[in-house]
């Protein structure tokens, strides 16, 4: 994968204006690095066999069973038989950071939307289903799960036309969404999670109560993690537009970074307690690295169950 990673730096991807093209390049480069990798896709958890029918992928035939029974059987995987993936993408105003990106930087929204489109592209390529729920304080757009490529184009078009706005309300929203989804759905949440932590944890717990398989991709900008500011700076609220703080960032850096790490640790710990997969993603990370982390987390979890 090292040979292709440099292509996927955000400043390079930002030059590809069409989101669909950007997503395709991310996925194609990601897959090209998997020829020596154990990460073969989302379907990694073996569940059962079923009889072969014409049109089935020959790669999934269990030849050992054939040698014993002289009949063709297909290996089924738990996430293949149940996989309905909903991409829950945060479209709140805080995702618009930085408001005036330079040097090819992506905003959190652009990064998360590209990641969501890449995941949808990968799912459809595997003949799995992907749906979209774009939210802020309410569900702004909802597309049903489908493995149809026409639906993939529609999903990408929605992302192209959307812009982050309004506030985040995860407590009520996540409870509503958890009740709307079918049983045993896979839910991938892409968000900066900048909301009340207690309400966030309660909302995540609701998904697990409804038996959904949940992954949280916690998308933060490099500035939010490292706080690299040096000069006296006026900080403005993105969701609370009347909030302004003029301060010396160097005097706050140590305390700020400690609070951020406490916040991340608290969210990660809550996810662990709820058996939710968690991955912190910096917008400075190459997007194919974020995809690899996603599959690595799934593989590690399924191996621990074995």
N, C-alpha and C positions, 0 to 999 in steps of 0.2 A: 504493500500500500504506500510505502514511502515515495515511490516514483510518481504517484498521482496526487499526493497530499498537497503539494504546493499550488496546484491548480485551484484548490478549493478554499483559499484564503478569502475572507469576506470582501476585501478590496478588489479581488479579481471577479468574484461572482457578481458584485455590484455592477460591473460593466455589462453584464448580460441582462438587459432590461426586462425581457419577457420572463415572468415567473415560471411558466411552464418549461421554457428552455433551460432555465437555471436549475430547476428541480431535476430535469432529465440528465443534465450533466453531472449533478451531484450523485445521483443514483448509479449512472453508468460507470462513473469512476470508482464509486464504492464497490460495486459488484465486480469490477475488473480486478480489485485487490483481494477477492475472496477465494481465488482458485486454490490457494493452499491453506484456507482458513476453515475451522469447524463451524463458523457461523453461516448456515445455509439459508437463513430466513427466519420468519416468525414461527414456522411449524417445526418445533423441536421436541415436542412432548408426545411420545408414542401412547396411543390409547387402545387400538384394537385392529383386527383385520376385517376386511369385507371382500366379497367375491369380485373378481375383475370383470369389468364391462368394457366393451369396445369404446375407445376414446380416452380411457384412463392413461395417465402418464406412466410409461413403462418403467421409469426410474423408481417408482414406488412399489413395484412387484417384489414380494418376499420370495426369493428363489429357494430359500431353505425349506419353506413350507411347501413350495411346488415339488421339491425333490421327494418329500415325504408323502404328499397327498395326490400328486399328479394333477393338481388343479391350481389355477392362478388366483392368488389373493393379493390384495392391495393393502399396504400398511397405511392405517389412518392415524392421524395425530390429533391430540385433543384440541389444539387451537385450529386445526384444519376443519374439524367437524363443528366447532362452535364459534369460529373466529368471525365476529362482526365488530369491526374496529371503528370507534367513534373518536375523531380528533376534536378535542375541545380546545379551541384557540382563544386566548385572551385578547380582546380587541379594545381594552380600556385605554384611557389617555396616557397612563404611565408607560405603556409599551412604545410610545412615540419617541422615547429618549434614545440618542440625543436629538434634539429638535433641529439642529443645524449640523449634520454630520459632515466631516471633512476627510480628505485622504481616502475616499472610497469606503468609509465605515458604513456599516448597516445599522439602522435602528433596531431595537429589540423586536419591533413588529416585523420589519423586513426579514430579520434572521429567523424568527419563529414561524412566519408564514412560509418561508422557503423550506424550512425543516418539515412543516406540516405537509406541504406539497410533495416533498421528496418521499415522505413516509407513505402518502397516498399513492404515489407513482409506484413505489416498491410493492405495496400491497396488491395493487391491480395487476402488476406484472406477474405476481405469484398467483393470480386468479383468486385472490381473497377480496373481501369487501371493505370499502372505506367510506365513511360518512363524515360530515363536518357540522360542528356546532360552534358558531362564532358568538362570543358573549362579552358583555361588560357588566352592567347592572341587571341586564336581562338577556335573553337569547335574541340576538339580532338576525341571525340567519341559521337555518337548519336544513341540511341536505341529507337525505336518507342514505343508508349504507348500500353500496352497489359495487360490483366488480366490473361494471361496464365502462369502457374507455370514454364514452360520451359523457358519463357522469363525472369522470375524472377531469375532463376538460371544463365542465361546468363548475366543479369545485375550485379549480385553479382560477377560473374567471371571476368567481366570487371574491377570492383573495386579492386578485389584481385590483378590483374596484373598491375594496373596503379600506377604511382608514381608522386608526385607533381614536376612540373618543369616549367621553363619559367616565363614570367611576366604576369600581369593581364591587360586587356584592356577592361573595361566595357562599355565605351561610344559606340564604334562601335559594340562591341559584343552583348550587350543587345538590341540594335536597330535591329540588324540582327535576333536575336532569337525571339524577339517579333513579327516580321513580318513573321517568319517561322511557328509559332504555330497556330493551328486552333482557331477560335473565342471561347471565354468563356472557355478557358483552366484554370486549376489551376496550378500555377507555385510556386514551393518551391525552394528558393535560399539558398544554404548552402555555406557560404563564410566568410572569415575574413574581407572582404570589404576594404582591405588595398590598396586603390587606390585613385585617385583624387576625392574628395567628390562631387564637382560640376558635374563631368562626371558621377559619380555613380548615383546621383539624377536624372540627365537627362535620364540615361538608365532605371531607375526604372519607371520614368514617361512614358516612351515609352510603357512599359508593360500595364500600366493602360489605356493609350490612345487606346490600342488594346483590351481593355475590359477584360483583364485577371484578374483572382482572384489570388492575389500575397501574399505570405508569405515570409518574410526574416528571416532566422535563422542565426544570426550574431555570428559566432563561433570565440571566442578568447581564447588564453591560459591564465591561471591564472597569469602568469608572466607579460603578456601584460597589464593586468588590474591593478594589485597591485604593480608591479615593486619592487620585494622584494630583489633586489641585494644590497649587502653591501660593498664588496671589490672593489677596482679599477678594472674596467672591460673593455675589448676590445669588442665593439659591431660591428658586421659585417652585411652588408646588405645581405638578402637572395635572393632578386630579382635584386639588384644592387650589384654584387659581388665585385666591386672595391671600395665600400663604407665601410670605417672603422673609428670608433670613439673610442678613448681611454679616459675614463673619470671616475670621482668619482660619482657613481650612487646616493649616499646619497645626494649630492649637487643638483641633478636634480629631485629627487623623487617628490617633491611637484609640481613643474612646469609640469613634465611629466604627472602625474596623472590628473592634471587639464586639460591638452590638450586632454588626452584620453577621459575624461568625456565630454568635449566639442564636440569631434568628435562623440561619441555615441549619445549625445543629438541632434546633428545636423541631424544625419542619422535617428534617431527615429522620430524626428519632421517632416522630409521630408516624411517618410513613413505614418505618421498620416495624413498629408495634402493630400496625394495621396490615402488615404483609403487602405493602405497596412498594413497588420499585421506584427508586428516586435517583435522579441524575442531575447534578448541577451543571449547567451549560453556560459558559461565558461566550459572549458574542465575538470574542477574540479567537475562539476555537474554530478550526476548520469544520465545516458542516459534515464531512464524511466521518470525522472523528466522533461527532455526536451520534451519528447513526451506528457506528461500531459499538459505542458505549451502550446504546440501547439494546442491541442484540447480545452483547456480552453479559449484561445484567440478567436478561432472560435465560441465557444458557446456564449461568451460575446458579440461578434459582432452581431451574429444573434438575440440575445435577444434585443440588442439596436435598431435593425431595427423594431422589432415587435411593 
